Amino acid sequence: MFALKESGRRITLNVQGCRFETFQETLEEFPETLLGSEEKRRRFYDPQRDEYYLERDKCAFDAILFYYQSRGILSRPATVPANAFDEELKFYEIRTEEPEEQEGKVNVIPAREWQRKLWELLEYPESSRQAALFAKLSMAVIVLSIIVFCVETLDMASTIAGKSLSSHNDTNNKTFVDRERDKLQKRPKLWFVIDTCIIVWFTFEYAARLVSAPEKIKFVLSTLALIDLTAIIPYFLSLFLGDDYAPAFSFTIMRIFRLLRVIRLLKLTRYVAALKILGYTVRSCQEQLTALIFLILISVVLFSSTIYYIENKENSEQFDSIPASLWWAIVTMTTVGYGDMAPVTPFGRIVGALCAIFGVVVMVCLPSPVFISSFNEIYMRHIGQMRKKSKQIDADNTSLKVKRTWRSAIKPSNILLIRKFCGGQEN
C-alpha cells in the first residue's frame, strides 16, 4: 500500500498543519536533499493520511518549496531570521554557497606551522587565549596613541603660552611661517618617546602580519593593511624630511603628517566586530544611501532657494545669496540650529519649520529601518562565520595533535617493542 501511494505523481507535505502539494518529479530534481530522496523522507510518511508530516517552520517552508519548484532559486523570507533559516536549510539538507565563497574569499592558512601559529595569533583572536590577549594589548596601544595625540596639544599649548610673554618682542619680528615652525619644533621629548614606542609596536605588528600572511600581495593590497601602513609612514617621513624643504612647505607637510595620526583610530576595525559589521552594512546599503543623498541634495537646494527669495528683502545681510542659504538649509535639516542665520518673516519661519520636519523624516525615519534590518542580518551572519571559524581551528588543532601522536608512536624503538610483545612476528 505504501509503495502504491509513494509512486504517485502528487505528494502532500504537512508542515505544522499547513498542507502543501507538489509533484514527486519536482522534489527528485535534487536527490541529495531530504525531500528529494525517497529513503530520507520515508521516516516522515503518515500512511493513514497519505502525507508527509514535518514539524518545521511554515514561513520558511515557502522558500524551501520554491527552491524545488524553481530548480535552485533560494530566497530567504523577510519575516524569517537568518539563523533560523540556516537551521531549516540544514534540516532539509540543502547546501548553499557561503557568502565568502560567493565573493571568492576563501580563508587560506599558511602551510608552515610557525607561520600558521603566528597568523592565527594576529588574525584570529578567538583561536586561543594568547591571541585574545594580543588583540586586547593591540587595542590598548591604539587607544593610547589616540590619547597621546589629543593630550599632546594641551602640553604644547601651555608651553607656547608660557614662553610667549618673554619672547614677545622677538615674535613680532618673525613671520607667520617662522612662528608655525617654532610651534612644531617645540614638541616635548616625552610625547616623542611615547609616540616612538607606539610606532615600534605598529611596525612590528605590520611586519609580523606580512611575514606570516599566506598571500603576500593580497595582504598588502587589503584595506586593513593599507590603514596600518598609513598609520606608520607619516612618522618615518617626518623624521627623514625634517627641515630639508622650504619653510612654508615644511610646516604644512608636518601638520599633515600629524593629522594623519588620527588614522590610527581606524585600526580598531580589525579587533572590534561592531565596526566591521557597520562597514559591511554601509556597503550593502549603497543603493539606499545614494538615493538618500540625492533626496537630501534636492531638499537642500529647494529649501535654500525658497528661503532666499522670502528673506532677501528684509534680511539681506544673512540671506544674501542662495549658496549662503545652503548652509542654513543643511543646519536646519540636521536639526543642529547654530543660530547664526535665522528667518525673520512669518513665511520664512514657516519654511524653516517645514525644513526641520522634513529633515527629521528624511534623515532619521526613512533610513533607520533599512539600516537596522541590514545590520541585524549581517550581525547574525558574522556570528555564524565566527562559530564556523572557531570549529575549523579546533578541528585543525585536533588533527595536528593526532598526527604528532601518531608520528611519535611509530618510532623505530616503539616498533621493536611491539615486535617483542607480539613474539617476534613481523605483522
TAHUGI-V890529 format. One record per residue. N is the residue number from 1. RES is the residue in one letter. SS is DSSP state (helix for helix, strand for strand, loop for the rest). Layout:
BEGIN
n=N res=RES ss=SS
n=N res=RES ss=SS
END
This chain:
BEGIN
n=1 res=M ss=loop
n=2 res=F ss=helix
n=3 res=A ss=helix
n=4 res=L ss=helix
n=5 res=K ss=helix
n=6 res=E ss=helix
n=7 res=S ss=loop
n=8 res=G ss=loop
n=9 res=R ss=loop
n=10 res=R ss=strand
n=11 res=I ss=strand
n=12 res=T ss=strand
n=13 res=L ss=strand
n=14 res=N ss=strand
n=15 res=V ss=strand
n=16 res=Q ss=loop
n=17 res=G ss=loop
n=18 res=C ss=strand
n=19 res=R ss=strand
n=20 res=F ss=strand
n=21 res=E ss=strand
n=22 res=T ss=strand
n=23 res=F ss=strand
n=24 res=Q ss=helix
n=25 res=E ss=helix
n=26 res=T ss=helix
n=27 res=L ss=helix
n=28 res=E ss=loop
n=29 res=E ss=loop
n=30 res=F ss=loop
n=31 res=P ss=loop
n=32 res=E ss=loop
n=33 res=T ss=loop
n=34 res=L ss=loop
n=35 res=L ss=loop
n=36 res=G ss=loop
n=37 res=S ss=loop
n=38 res=E ss=helix
n=39 res=E ss=helix
n=40 res=K ss=helix
n=41 res=R ss=helix
n=42 res=R ss=helix
n=43 res=R ss=helix
n=44 res=F ss=helix
n=45 res=Y ss=strand
n=46 res=D ss=strand
n=47 res=P ss=loop
n=48 res=Q ss=loop
n=49 res=R ss=loop
n=50 res=D ss=loop
n=51 res=E ss=strand
n=52 res=Y ss=strand
n=53 res=Y ss=strand
n=54 res=L ss=strand
n=55 res=E ss=loop
n=56 res=R ss=loop
n=57 res=D ss=loop
n=58 res=K ss=helix
n=59 res=C ss=helix
n=60 res=A ss=helix
n=61 res=F ss=helix
n=62 res=D ss=helix
n=63 res=A ss=helix
n=64 res=I ss=helix
n=65 res=L ss=helix
n=66 res=F ss=helix
n=67 res=Y ss=helix
n=68 res=Y ss=helix
n=69 res=Q ss=helix
n=70 res=S ss=loop
n=71 res=R ss=loop
n=72 res=G ss=loop
n=73 res=I ss=loop
n=74 res=L ss=loop
n=75 res=S ss=loop
n=76 res=R ss=loop
n=77 res=P ss=loop
n=78 res=A ss=loop
n=79 res=T ss=loop
n=80 res=V ss=loop
n=81 res=P ss=loop
n=82 res=A ss=helix
n=83 res=N ss=helix
n=84 res=A ss=helix
n=85 res=F ss=helix
n=86 res=D ss=helix
n=87 res=E ss=helix
n=88 res=E ss=helix
n=89 res=L ss=helix
n=90 res=K ss=helix
n=91 res=F ss=helix
n=92 res=Y ss=loop
n=93 res=E ss=loop
n=94 res=I ss=loop
n=95 res=R ss=loop
n=96 res=T ss=loop
n=97 res=E ss=loop
n=98 res=E ss=loop
n=99 res=P ss=helix
n=100 res=E ss=helix
n=101 res=E ss=helix
n=102 res=Q ss=helix
n=103 res=E ss=loop
n=104 res=G ss=loop
n=105 res=K ss=loop
n=106 res=V ss=loop
n=107 res=N ss=loop
n=108 res=V ss=loop
n=109 res=I ss=loop
n=110 res=P ss=loop
n=111 res=A ss=loop
n=112 res=R ss=loop
n=113 res=E ss=helix
n=114 res=W ss=helix
n=115 res=Q ss=helix
n=116 res=R ss=helix
n=117 res=K ss=helix
n=118 res=L ss=helix
n=119 res=W ss=helix
n=120 res=E ss=helix
n=121 res=L ss=helix
n=122 res=L ss=helix
n=123 res=E ss=helix
n=124 res=Y ss=loop
n=125 res=P ss=loop
n=126 res=E ss=loop
n=127 res=S ss=loop
n=128 res=S ss=loop
n=129 res=R ss=helix
n=130 res=Q ss=helix
n=131 res=A ss=helix
n=132 res=A ss=helix
n=133 res=L ss=helix
n=134 res=F ss=helix
n=135 res=A ss=helix
n=136 res=K ss=helix
n=137 res=L ss=helix
n=138 res=S ss=helix
n=139 res=M ss=helix
n=140 res=A ss=helix
n=141 res=V ss=helix
n=142 res=I ss=helix
n=143 res=V ss=helix
n=144 res=L ss=helix
n=145 res=S ss=helix
n=146 res=I ss=helix
n=147 res=I ss=helix
n=148 res=V ss=helix
n=149 res=F ss=helix
n=150 res=C ss=helix
n=151 res=V ss=helix
n=152 res=E ss=helix
n=153 res=T ss=helix
n=154 res=L ss=helix
n=155 res=D ss=helix
n=156 res=M ss=helix
n=157 res=A ss=helix
n=158 res=S ss=helix
n=159 res=T ss=helix
n=160 res=I ss=helix
n=161 res=A ss=helix
n=162 res=G ss=helix
n=163 res=K ss=helix
n=164 res=S ss=helix
n=165 res=L ss=loop
n=166 res=S ss=loop
n=167 res=S ss=loop
n=168 res=H ss=helix
n=169 res=N ss=helix
n=170 res=D ss=helix
n=171 res=T ss=helix
n=172 res=N ss=helix
n=173 res=N ss=helix
n=174 res=K ss=loop
n=175 res=T ss=loop
n=176 res=F ss=helix
n=177 res=V ss=helix
n=178 res=D ss=helix
n=179 res=R ss=helix
n=180 res=E ss=helix
n=181 res=R ss=helix
n=182 res=D ss=helix
n=183 res=K ss=helix
n=184 res=L ss=helix
n=185 res=Q ss=helix
n=186 res=K ss=loop
n=187 res=R ss=loop
n=188 res=P ss=loop
n=189 res=K ss=helix
n=190 res=L ss=helix
n=191 res=W ss=helix
n=192 res=F ss=helix
n=193 res=V ss=helix
n=194 res=I ss=helix
n=195 res=D ss=helix
n=196 res=T ss=helix
n=197 res=C ss=helix
n=198 res=I ss=helix
n=199 res=I ss=helix
n=200 res=V ss=helix
n=201 res=W ss=helix
n=202 res=F ss=helix
n=203 res=T ss=helix
n=204 res=F ss=helix
n=205 res=E ss=helix
n=206 res=Y ss=helix
n=207 res=A ss=helix
n=208 res=A ss=helix
n=209 res=R ss=helix
n=210 res=L ss=helix
n=211 res=V ss=helix
n=212 res=S ss=helix
n=213 res=A ss=loop
n=214 res=P ss=loop
n=215 res=E ss=loop
n=216 res=K ss=helix
n=217 res=I ss=helix
n=218 res=K ss=helix
n=219 res=F ss=helix
n=220 res=V ss=helix
n=221 res=L ss=loop
n=222 res=S ss=loop
n=223 res=T ss=helix
n=224 res=L ss=helix
n=225 res=A ss=helix
n=226 res=L ss=helix
n=227 res=I ss=helix
n=228 res=D ss=helix
n=229 res=L ss=helix
n=230 res=T ss=helix
n=231 res=A ss=helix
n=232 res=I ss=helix
n=233 res=I ss=helix
n=234 res=P ss=helix
n=235 res=Y ss=helix
n=236 res=F ss=helix
n=237 res=L ss=helix
n=238 res=S ss=helix
n=239 res=L ss=helix
n=240 res=F ss=helix
n=241 res=L ss=helix
n=242 res=G ss=loop
n=243 res=D ss=loop
n=244 res=D ss=loop
n=245 res=Y ss=loop
n=246 res=A ss=loop
n=247 res=P ss=helix
n=248 res=A ss=helix
n=249 res=F ss=helix
n=250 res=S ss=helix
n=251 res=F ss=helix
n=252 res=T ss=helix
n=253 res=I ss=helix
n=254 res=M ss=helix
n=255 res=R ss=helix
n=256 res=I ss=helix
n=257 res=F ss=helix
n=258 res=R ss=helix
n=259 res=L ss=helix
n=260 res=L ss=helix
n=261 res=R ss=helix
n=262 res=V ss=helix
n=263 res=I ss=helix
n=264 res=R ss=helix
n=265 res=L ss=helix
n=266 res=L ss=helix
n=267 res=K ss=helix
n=268 res=L ss=helix
n=269 res=T ss=helix
n=270 res=R ss=helix
n=271 res=Y ss=loop
n=272 res=V ss=loop
n=273 res=A ss=helix
n=274 res=A ss=helix
n=275 res=L ss=helix
n=276 res=K ss=helix
n=277 res=I ss=helix
n=278 res=L ss=helix
n=279 res=G ss=helix
n=280 res=Y ss=helix
n=281 res=T ss=helix
n=282 res=V ss=helix
n=283 res=R ss=helix
n=284 res=S ss=helix
n=285 res=C ss=loop
n=286 res=Q ss=helix
n=287 res=E ss=helix
n=288 res=Q ss=helix
n=289 res=L ss=helix
n=290 res=T ss=helix
n=291 res=A ss=helix
n=292 res=L ss=helix
n=293 res=I ss=helix
n=294 res=F ss=helix
n=295 res=L ss=helix
n=296 res=I ss=helix
n=297 res=L ss=helix
n=298 res=I ss=helix
n=299 res=S ss=helix
n=300 res=V ss=helix
n=301 res=V ss=helix
n=302 res=L ss=helix
n=303 res=F ss=helix
n=304 res=S ss=helix
n=305 res=S ss=helix
n=306 res=T ss=helix
n=307 res=I ss=helix
n=308 res=Y ss=helix
n=309 res=Y ss=helix
n=310 res=I ss=helix
n=311 res=E ss=helix
n=312 res=N ss=loop
n=313 res=K ss=loop
n=314 res=E ss=loop
n=315 res=N ss=loop
n=316 res=S ss=loop
n=317 res=E ss=loop
n=318 res=Q ss=loop
n=319 res=F ss=loop
n=320 res=D ss=loop
n=321 res=S ss=loop
n=322 res=I ss=helix
n=323 res=P ss=helix
n=324 res=A ss=helix
n=325 res=S ss=helix
n=326 res=L ss=helix
n=327 res=W ss=helix
n=328 res=W ss=helix
n=329 res=A ss=helix
n=330 res=I ss=helix
n=331 res=V ss=helix
n=332 res=T ss=helix
n=333 res=M ss=helix
n=334 res=T ss=loop
n=335 res=T ss=loop
n=336 res=V ss=loop
n=337 res=G ss=loop
n=338 res=Y ss=loop
n=339 res=G ss=loop
n=340 res=D ss=loop
n=341 res=M ss=loop
n=342 res=A ss=loop
n=343 res=P ss=loop
n=344 res=V ss=loop
n=345 res=T ss=loop
n=346 res=P ss=helix
n=347 res=F ss=helix
n=348 res=G ss=helix
n=349 res=R ss=helix
n=350 res=I ss=helix
n=351 res=V ss=helix
n=352 res=G ss=helix
n=353 res=A ss=helix
n=354 res=L ss=helix
n=355 res=C ss=helix
n=356 res=A ss=helix
n=357 res=I ss=helix
n=358 res=F ss=helix
n=359 res=G ss=helix
n=360 res=V ss=helix
n=361 res=V ss=helix
n=362 res=V ss=helix
n=363 res=M ss=helix
n=364 res=V ss=helix
n=365 res=C ss=helix
n=366 res=L ss=helix
n=367 res=P ss=helix
n=368 res=S ss=helix
n=369 res=P ss=helix
n=370 res=V ss=helix
n=371 res=F ss=helix
n=372 res=I ss=helix
n=373 res=S ss=helix
n=374 res=S ss=helix
n=375 res=F ss=helix
n=376 res=N ss=helix
n=377 res=E ss=helix
n=378 res=I ss=helix
n=379 res=Y ss=helix
n=380 res=M ss=helix
n=381 res=R ss=helix
n=382 res=H ss=helix
n=383 res=I ss=helix
n=384 res=G ss=helix
n=385 res=Q ss=helix
n=386 res=M ss=helix
n=387 res=R ss=helix
n=388 res=K ss=helix
n=389 res=K ss=helix
n=390 res=S ss=helix
n=391 res=K ss=helix
n=392 res=Q ss=helix
n=393 res=I ss=helix
n=394 res=D ss=helix
n=395 res=A ss=helix
n=396 res=D ss=helix
n=397 res=N ss=helix
n=398 res=T ss=helix
n=399 res=S ss=helix
n=400 res=L ss=helix
n=401 res=K ss=helix
n=402 res=V ss=helix
n=403 res=K ss=helix
n=404 res=R ss=helix
n=405 res=T ss=helix
n=406 res=W ss=helix
n=407 res=R ss=helix
n=408 res=S ss=helix
n=409 res=A ss=helix
n=410 res=I ss=loop
n=411 res=K ss=loop
n=412 res=P ss=helix
n=413 res=S ss=helix
n=414 res=N ss=helix
n=415 res=I ss=helix
n=416 res=L ss=helix
n=417 res=L ss=helix
n=418 res=I ss=helix
n=419 res=R ss=helix
n=420 res=K ss=helix
n=421 res=F ss=helix
n=422 res=C ss=loop
n=423 res=G ss=loop
n=424 res=G ss=loop
n=425 res=Q ss=loop
n=426 res=E ss=loop
n=427 res=N ss=loop
END
